Amino acid sequence: MSNKHIKWQPSKLSKQERQGLNAHGSCVLWLTGLSASGKSTLAYEVERMLFSRNVRAYVLDGDNLRHGLNSNLGFSPEDRSENIRRTAEAAKLLVEAGIIAIVALISPYRADRDRARALFAPGEFIEIFVDCPLQICEERDPKGLYLKARTGAIESFTGVTAPYEEPLKPELTIPSSRQSLQESISQIQRFLIEHQLI
């Protein structure tokens, strides 16, 4: 059956009503950066910080999504794009539900991140560049992925054999190799408060 026969079913509740019930705004915090830059660590700590402030938030982590929603995708440029498209659609549903979605994905291509941004209303998509030099990411290498990429065991690995396109105008840049985790959490918290999202 063609998609032209499928109609969007609107909810009887608006996003604003859900936000009012939650007593906070909703948005997506899109953390992008190289593998081992600290995206997932930061994402889960921000989720914990928001929970402590009675803010509803949920992390959509790239590795976790590849266990379920995106389990049929590989790491070709096309599959990476589809991975980001699906994740962005899931994040949009959370934002519509009045929740702060925290996405932790390498998301290496600007065009894919721009397409994700286009799904959201102005001010709802907050691109956060977790900036960490490749050398430091390789030194950390908690999963041994860089070593495998350097020895040819992994093909098309971002930063080694596949490109990473840094954001040109992210809402936030987190220098994760030059500041503490707590400083990074506080930087995001200040942004959310200043923009009246929490």
C-alpha contacts under 8 A as a table, 3 or more apart, distances in Angstrom:
res1	aa1	res2	aa2	distance
1	M	5	H	7.40
2	S	5	H	6.01
2	S	6	I	7.66
3	N	6	I	5.20
4	K	7	K	7.67
11	S	14	S	7.00
13	L	17	E	6.32
13	L	18	R	7.13
14	S	17	E	5.15
14	S	18	R	6.47
14	S	96	E	7.95
15	K	18	R	5.12
15	K	19	Q	6.13
15	K	95	V	7.87
15	K	96	E	5.18
15	K	97	A	6.19
15	K	98	G	5.97
16	Q	19	Q	4.96
16	Q	20	G	6.04
16	Q	98	G	7.55
17	E	20	G	4.98
17	E	21	L	6.30
18	R	21	L	5.11
18	R	22	N	6.26
18	R	97	A	6.20
18	R	98	G	5.19
19	Q	22	N	4.98
19	Q	23	A	5.84
19	Q	24	H	5.62
19	Q	25	G	5.52
19	Q	26	S	6.83
19	Q	97	A	7.75
19	Q	98	G	4.74
19	Q	99	I	7.75
20	G	23	A	4.90
20	G	24	H	6.78
22	N	25	G	7.91
22	N	55	V	7.34
22	N	56	R	7.32
22	N	98	G	6.99
24	H	55	V	6.78
24	H	98	G	7.86
24	H	197	L	5.84
24	H	198	I	5.06
25	G	98	G	6.58
25	G	99	I	7.52
25	G	100	I	7.55
25	G	196	Q	7.30
25	G	197	L	4.39
25	G	198	I	6.16
26	S	95	V	5.26
26	S	96	E	7.62
26	S	98	G	4.98
26	S	99	I	5.02
26	S	100	I	4.73
26	S	101	A	7.67
26	S	124	E	7.12
26	S	197	L	6.55
27	C	95	V	5.44
27	C	98	G	8.00
27	C	99	I	7.05
27	C	100	I	4.98
27	C	101	A	6.28
27	C	123	G	7.69
27	C	124	E	4.41
27	C	125	F	6.10
27	C	126	I	7.36
27	C	197	L	7.79
28	V	91	A	6.60
28	V	92	K	7.72
28	V	95	V	6.77
28	V	100	I	5.74
28	V	101	A	4.59
28	V	102	I	5.73
28	V	103	V	7.01
28	V	124	E	6.07
28	V	125	F	5.17
28	V	126	I	6.01
29	L	100	I	7.36
29	L	101	A	6.18
29	L	102	I	4.74
29	L	103	V	6.02
29	L	125	F	6.53
29	L	126	I	4.96
29	L	127	E	6.25
29	L	128	I	6.78
30	W	102	I	6.16
30	W	103	V	4.80
30	W	104	A	6.42
30	W	105	L	7.68
30	W	125	F	7.08
30	W	126	I	5.88
30	W	127	E	4.82
30	W	128	I	5.70
31	L	39	K	6.04
31	L	43	A	7.61
31	L	102	I	7.43
31	L	103	V	5.80
31	L	104	A	4.89
31	L	105	L	6.34
31	L	106	I	7.71
31	L	127	E	6.30
31	L	128	I	4.75
31	L	129	F	6.00
31	L	130	V	6.46
32	T	39	K	6.95
32	T	104	A	6.45
32	T	105	L	5.58
32	T	106	I	4.97
32	T	107	S	5.93
32	T	108	P	7.49
32	T	127	E	7.42
32	T	128	I	6.23
32	T	129	F	5.19
32	T	130	V	5.94
33	G	37	S	6.14
33	G	39	K	6.97
33	G	105	L	7.44
33	G	106	I	5.08
33	G	107	S	7.38
33	G	108	P	7.37
33	G	129	F	5.93
33	G	130	V	5.09
33	G	131	D	6.27
33	G	132	C	7.55
33	G	164	Y	7.98
33	G	166	E	7.64
34	L	37	S	5.38
34	L	106	I	5.71
34	L	108	P	7.91
34	L	130	V	7.87
34	L	131	D	7.93
34	L	132	C	7.33
34	L	134	L	7.33
34	L	137	C	7.32
34	L	158	T	6.96
34	L	159	G	6.85
34	L	164	Y	7.36
35	S	38	G	7.72
35	S	106	I	6.50
35	S	137	C	6.79
35	S	141	D	7.95
35	S	158	T	7.57
36	A	39	K	7.36
36	A	137	C	5.05
36	A	138	E	7.54
36	A	140	R	6.53
36	A	141	D	5.97
36	A	142	P	7.02
37	S	130	V	6.32
37	S	131	D	6.79
37	S	132	C	5.26
37	S	133	P	7.93
37	S	137	C	5.66
37	S	176	S	6.84
37	S	177	S	7.90
38	G	41	T	5.37
38	G	42	L	6.02
38	G	130	V	6.96
38	G	176	S	6.73
39	K	42	L	5.27
39	K	43	A	5.96
39	K	104	A	5.61
39	K	105	L	7.49
39	K	130	V	6.37
40	S	43	A	4.90
40	S	44	Y	6.21
40	S	61	D	6.73
40	S	104	A	5.68
41	T	44	Y	5.57
41	T	45	E	6.33
42	L	45	E	5.14
42	L	46	V	6.03
42	L	181	L	6.95
42	L	184	S	7.56
42	L	185	I	7.01
43	A	46	V	5.20
43	A	47	E	6.19
43	A	59	V	6.59
43	A	102	I	6.30
43	A	103	V	7.42
43	A	104	A	6.51
44	Y	47	E	4.93
44	Y	48	R	6.24
44	Y	59	V	6.74
45	E	48	R	5.00
45	E	49	M	6.16
45	E	185	I	7.15
46	V	49	M	4.93
46	V	50	L	6.11
46	V	185	I	5.88
46	V	188	I	7.82
46	V	189	Q	7.98
47	E	50	L	5.16
47	E	51	F	6.13
47	E	57	A	5.94
47	E	58	Y	6.58
47	E	59	V	6.94
47	E	102	I	7.55
48	R	51	F	5.00
48	R	52	S	6.24
49	M	52	S	5.19
49	M	53	R	6.61
49	M	185	I	7.81
50	L	53	R	5.05
50	L	54	N	6.44
50	L	55	V	5.00
50	L	56	R	7.02
50	L	57	A	6.80
51	F	54	N	4.99
51	F	55	V	5.21
51	F	56	R	6.35
51	F	57	A	7.09
52	S	55	V	7.37
55	V	99	I	7.96
55	V	100	I	7.90
55	V	198	I	7.20
56	R	98	G	7.96
56	R	99	I	5.36
56	R	100	I	6.35
57	A	99	I	5.36
57	A	100	I	4.49
57	A	101	A	5.72
57	A	102	I	7.10
58	Y	99	I	7.37
58	Y	100	I	6.55
58	Y	101	A	5.24
58	Y	102	I	5.96
59	V	101	A	6.08
59	V	102	I	4.57
59	V	103	V	5.87
59	V	104	A	7.37
60	L	64	N	7.38
60	L	65	L	6.91
60	L	87	T	7.47
60	L	91	A	7.62
60	L	101	A	7.06
60	L	102	I	5.95
60	L	103	V	4.78
60	L	104	A	6.34
61	D	64	N	5.33
61	D	65	L	6.16
61	D	103	V	5.95
61	D	104	A	4.88
61	D	105	L	6.49
62	G	65	L	5.23
62	G	66	R	6.38
62	G	103	V	7.65
62	G	104	A	5.91
62	G	105	L	4.96
62	G	106	I	7.71
63	D	66	R	5.25
63	D	67	H	6.85
64	N	67	H	5.31
64	N	68	G	7.17
65	L	68	G	5.46
65	L	69	L	5.45
65	L	70	N	5.58
65	L	71	S	7.18
65	L	87	T	7.89
66	R	69	L	6.34
66	R	70	N	4.49
66	R	71	S	4.44
66	R	72	N	7.72
66	R	73	L	7.44
67	H	70	N	6.71
67	H	71	S	5.06
68	G	71	S	5.01
69	L	86	R	7.94
70	N	73	L	5.63
70	N	83	N	6.22
70	N	86	R	7.66
73	L	79	D	5.46
73	L	80	R	7.63
73	L	82	E	7.86
73	L	83	N	7.00
74	G	79	D	5.59
74	G	80	R	7.25
75	F	78	E	7.81
75	F	79	D	5.65
75	F	80	R	5.58
75	F	156	S	6.97
76	S	79	D	5.13
76	S	80	R	6.04
76	S	156	S	7.29
77	P	80	R	5.07
77	P	81	S	6.18
78	E	81	S	5.15
78	E	82	E	6.32
79	D	82	E	4.99
79	D	83	N	6.00
80	R	83	N	4.98
80	R	84	I	6.34
80	R	107	S	7.44
81	S	84	I	5.21
81	S	85	R	6.16
81	S	112	D	5.96
82	E	85	R	4.88
82	E	86	R	6.12
83	N	86	R	5.44
83	N	87	T	6.19
84	I	87	T	5.04
84	I	88	A	5.97
84	I	105	L	7.99
84	I	107	S	6.68
84	I	112	D	6.71
84	I	113	R	7.61
84	I	116	A	7.29
85	R	88	A	5.19
85	R	89	E	6.29
85	R	112	D	7.47
85	R	115	R	7.74
85	R	116	A	6.51
86	R	89	E	5.14
86	R	90	A	6.28
87	T	90	A	5.08
87	T	91	A	6.11
87	T	103	V	7.89
88	A	91	A	4.95
88	A	92	K	6.07
88	A	116	A	5.43
88	A	119	L	7.64
89	E	92	K	5.03
89	E	93	L	6.51
89	E	116	A	7.96
89	E	119	L	7.76
90	A	93	L	5.27
90	A	94	L	6.59
91	A	94	L	5.11
91	A	95	V	6.24
91	A	101	A	5.66
91	A	102	I	7.92
91	A	103	V	7.54
92	K	95	V	5.03
92	K	96	E	6.12
92	K	119	L	7.20
92	K	120	F	6.99
93	L	96	E	5.04
93	L	97	A	6.23
94	L	97	A	4.96
94	L	98	G	6.56
94	L	99	I	5.33
94	L	100	I	6.98
94	L	101	A	6.09
95	V	98	G	5.11
95	V	99	I	5.06
95	V	100	I	6.03
95	V	101	A	6.42
96	E	99	I	7.30
107	S	110	R	7.92
107	S	112	D	7.24
107	S	113	R	6.82
108	P	158	T	7.21
108	P	163	P	6.87
108	P	164	Y	4.54
108	P	165	E	5.58
108	P	166	E	7.55
109	Y	112	D	5.50
109	Y	113	R	6.59
109	Y	163	P	7.94
109	Y	164	Y	6.44
109	Y	165	E	5.45
110	R	113	R	5.09
110	R	114	D	6.01
110	R	165	E	6.05
110	R	166	E	7.38
110	R	167	P	6.58
111	A	114	D	5.00
111	A	115	R	6.20
112	D	115	R	5.09
112	D	116	A	6.27
113	R	116	A	4.98
113	R	117	R	6.18
114	D	117	R	4.99
114	D	118	A	6.25
115	R	118	A	5.11
115	R	119	L	7.00
116	A	119	L	5.64
116	A	120	F	7.63
117	R	120	F	5.70
117	R	125	F	5.67
118	A	121	A	7.68
120	F	124	E	5.82
120	F	125	F	6.18
121	A	124	E	5.56
121	A	125	F	7.53
122	P	125	F	7.16
123	G	126	I	7.02
126	I	170	P	7.45
126	I	171	E	5.71
126	I	172	L	7.60
127	E	170	P	5.05
127	E	171	E	5.38
127	E	172	L	6.54
128	I	170	P	5.87
128	I	171	E	6.11
128	I	172	L	4.77
128	I	173	T	5.66
128	I	174	I	7.00
129	F	166	E	7.60
129	F	167	P	6.69
129	F	170	P	6.35
129	F	172	L	6.30
129	F	173	T	4.70
129	F	174	I	6.02
130	V	173	T	6.09
130	V	174	I	4.82
130	V	175	P	6.28
130	V	176	S	6.21
131	D	173	T	6.56
131	D	174	I	5.72
131	D	175	P	4.89
131	D	176	S	5.97
131	D	177	S	7.54
132	C	136	I	6.75
132	C	137	C	6.68
132	C	175	P	6.29
132	C	176	S	5.79
132	C	177	S	5.52
133	P	136	I	5.48
133	P	137	C	6.41
133	P	177	S	7.66
134	L	137	C	5.02
134	L	138	E	6.12
134	L	159	G	6.96
135	Q	138	E	5.14
135	Q	139	E	6.24
136	I	139	E	4.91
136	I	140	R	6.20
136	I	177	S	7.51
137	C	140	R	5.15
137	C	141	D	5.96
138	E	141	D	5.00
138	E	146	Y	5.89
138	E	147	L	7.82
141	D	144	G	5.18
141	D	145	L	6.44
141	D	146	Y	6.27
141	D	147	L	7.82
142	P	145	L	7.85
144	G	147	L	5.49
144	G	148	K	6.42
145	L	148	K	5.03
145	L	149	A	6.07
145	L	154	I	7.58
146	Y	149	A	4.93
146	Y	150	R	6.05
146	Y	157	F	7.89
146	Y	160	V	7.62
147	L	150	R	5.11
147	L	151	T	6.24
148	K	151	T	5.19
148	K	152	G	6.15
148	K	153	A	4.87
148	K	154	I	5.62
149	A	152	G	5.11
149	A	153	A	5.68
149	A	154	I	4.59
149	A	155	E	6.38
149	A	156	S	7.96
149	A	157	F	6.20
149	A	160	V	6.90
149	A	161	T	7.59
150	R	153	A	7.64
150	R	154	I	7.97
150	R	160	V	7.25
151	T	154	I	7.81
152	G	155	E	6.35
154	I	157	F	6.56
155	E	161	T	6.94
156	S	160	V	7.68
156	S	161	T	5.07
156	S	162	A	5.02
157	F	160	V	5.62
157	F	161	T	5.19
157	F	162	A	5.26
158	T	161	T	6.18
158	T	162	A	4.47
158	T	163	P	5.54
158	T	164	Y	5.99
159	G	162	A	5.78
159	G	163	P	5.60
159	G	164	Y	5.86
160	V	163	P	7.44
167	P	170	P	5.71
170	P	173	T	6.57
172	L	188	I	7.81
174	I	184	S	6.25
174	I	187	Q	7.93
175	P	178	R	5.48
175	P	179	Q	6.26
175	P	184	S	7.92
176	S	179	Q	5.63
176	S	180	S	7.04
176	S	181	L	7.30
176	S	184	S	7.17
177	S	180	S	7.87
179	Q	183	E	6.16
179	Q	184	S	6.82
180	S	183	E	5.13
180	S	184	S	6.37
181	L	184	S	5.06
181	L	185	I	6.25
182	Q	185	I	5.05
182	Q	186	S	6.12
183	E	186	S	5.06
183	E	187	Q	6.13
184	S	187	Q	5.04
184	S	188	I	6.50
185	I	188	I	5.32
185	I	189	Q	6.14
186	S	189	Q	4.87
186	S	190	R	6.02
187	Q	190	R	5.30
187	Q	191	F	6.43
188	I	191	F	5.12
188	I	192	L	6.32
189	Q	192	L	5.20
189	Q	193	I	6.24
190	R	193	I	5.13
190	R	194	E	5.97
191	F	194	E	5.12
191	F	195	H	6.12
192	L	195	H	5.22
192	L	196	Q	6.12
192	L	197	L	5.12
192	L	198	I	5.82
193	I	196	Q	4.96
193	I	197	L	5.99
193	I	198	I	5.36
194	E	197	L	7.77
